[in-house]
């Protein structure tokens, strides 16, 4: 029976989309590392920033909206302000009305003086597309689906 791949072995190269992120002084908690809630903010910003850069999305006027239905994060190593970070984004499941992302948090190799290729955290994020008026699931719009398809990867079981 094959073993399940260890997510700690993921590298930035396993993620088709790379989103540099900026942390703030206030992101560090009393233990001197990023507060857990900040990881979720970084993941949310990476997904929405990637979409906004490539397709027209206006949550105030669009007929559909992507809402978070599920999220989680596995923490592997501490990071702290002011480390330059990058979020890797990949789509591991693309359904009719939902998309499942994996998000890897890494020290940004292009902005860091000290190489550190190890994954720091792995996020799991499910967006469900809903009709803005009825608040019920609806198919992902074609322009958004086309963008998501550029980040689809096969994940070994």
HELIX and SHEET records of a PDB file:
HELIX    1   1 UNK A    7  UNK A    9  5                                   3    
HELIX    2   2 UNK A   12  UNK A   14  5                                   3    
HELIX    3   3 UNK A   25  UNK A   27  5                                   3    
HELIX    4   4 UNK A   36  UNK A   54  1                                  19    
HELIX    5   5 UNK A  142  UNK A  149  1                                   8    
SHEET    1   A 5 UNK A  17  UNK A  21  0                                        
SHEET    2   A 5 UNK A  85  UNK A  94 -1                                        
SHEET    3   A 5 UNK A  98  UNK A 107 -1                                        
SHEET    4   A 5 UNK A 121  UNK A 131 -1                                        
SHEET    5   A 5 UNK A  64  UNK A  75 -1                                        
END                                                                             
